[in-house]
Amino acid sequence: MRGTRNGVTEDGRAATVAVTALPGTGEAMQHVIDAMDTALCR
């Protein structure tokens, strides 16, 4: 996945995470997912 991941919560908080390189492993992809979760849930 290259590009951006976007999300918004029901209360209006939003986040965008830009990925500028292809994640080489499942672990690397999980870091992107974790960053999105942290941005929206904390």
URJO-V38967 format. One record per backbone hydrogen bond with DSSP energy under -1.0 kcal/mol. CO is the residue of the C=O (numbers start at 1). NH is the residue of the N-H. If there is no record, write none. Layout:
((CO	NH) (CO	NH))
This chain:
((3	19) (5	17) (7	15) (9	12) (13	9) (15	7) (17	5) (19	3) (25	29) (26	30) (27	31) (28	32) (29	33) (30	34) (31	35) (32	36) (33	37) (34	38) (35	39) (36	40) (37	41) (38	42))
